[in-house]
Amino acid sequence: MHKRILSVHATRAGSTAEVAEAIGRVLATRRPFAQVKPARENPTLDSYDAVILGSAIRVGHWLPGHLSPPG
């Protein structure tokens, strides 16, 4: 059985998304069912065996999940 892993991130400037994507690439080489999604998509966690949550920290607080890189 393959374990499904999700990496979820909240970012303001994009660097946290870049780290999450790098983690996802490494996981995908070992686990074919690894995915990366932004927190603003409010992904459902039910179908995953493990979740990695990452966020930039601003003034000691995690970012709200709806933030995404400017552009």
Protein Blocks (a to p, Z undefined) as FASTA:
>chain_A
ZZddddddddfkommmmmmmmmmmmmmmmmmkbccddfklopafklpcbdcdddddeehi
acdfkbcceZZ
